[in-house]
C-alpha cells in the first residue's frame, strides 16, 4: 500500500470511513442488516428531539449541574461503556498499520495485506458498532429523561473542560485539533443560553462570565469552554464527588462521535 493511501485510510477514521463504507455496502445491496441499529438510533433520536428539542435548544439552568442530573448522565455513560472495547480494538488495527513504517524498512506484501485485512474486517464491524453505540446512547437518554443538548453540555464540561481530554480524538490516538464547526456552534449557543438563564435570576456577574467565555470559544481553535480546567467554582464543586467514576466512564476511542446526531442521506448514514 502506498504511503499516501495508508495515511488516507488512517486519517479517515470514523468520520468518513463509516459513511463511505456504509454507502458502498448499501449501494450494492449487501449487509442491509447494518442499517437496523441506525434506524433504531434515528427513531429514538426523533423521540428525543420531539421531547427535548435540538441540541441548541437546551438551556443550562442557573443552579448548574445538580447531582440528580449528573447521576442520570452517568447512567447513560454506563450504558455505552461496554462498547468501548470494540472501538479500542479498531484503534489497535490503525496503530498496527502505522507500525509498518516505524522501523524504516519497506514492509512485506504479507505484512501489508495482513494489516489491511485486519483493519478492513474491523471497519466492517465498526459500522454496525457505531450504529449500536448511538442507538444505545439515545435509548439510555430517553430512559434517563435527558436530551441531546444536556448530554453534550455535561459531556464537554466534564471530559474536555474539567478532566482535560482532547475532543474528537481519532481512532489512531491523534486529536483532530478540536471540536467540529457544528459542535463548536452548539457549545457556544449553550453557553449563551446559560448566561441568559443566569441573568434572568439576577446573577449578572456569572452571566457575564459565560458570555465572555462564549466569545472566547469563537476565537479558540478547540472550541472547548474553560479549556484549561478553570471552570467556575460551583461547576467544579458539582463534579468533585464523582471524579473517579466520571473518569472511569470516559472512552477516548468513541470521543469523535459521542455527541453526534445521525441522519439518512440517500443510501448512506451521516453523523454530525
Secondary structure as GFF3:
##gff-version 3
##sequence-region A 1 272
A	DSSP	alpha_helix	3	27	.	.	.	ID=ss1
A	DSSP	alpha_helix	34	52	.	.	.	ID=ss2
A	DSSP	three_ten_helix	55	57	.	.	.	ID=ss3
A	DSSP	alpha_helix	67	81	.	.	.	ID=ss4
A	DSSP	alpha_helix	84	102	.	.	.	ID=ss5
A	DSSP	alpha_helix	109	144	.	.	.	ID=ss6
A	DSSP	alpha_helix	148	155	.	.	.	ID=ss7
A	DSSP	pi_helix	156	162	.	.	.	ID=ss8
A	DSSP	alpha_helix	181	200	.	.	.	ID=ss9
A	DSSP	alpha_helix	204	219	.	.	.	ID=ss10
A	DSSP	alpha_helix	233	240	.	.	.	ID=ss11
A	DSSP	alpha_helix	243	248	.	.	.	ID=ss12
A	DSSP	three_ten_helix	252	254	.	.	.	ID=ss13
A	DSSP	beta_strand	262	265	.	.	.	ID=ss14
A	DSSP	beta_strand	268	271	.	.	.	ID=ss15
###
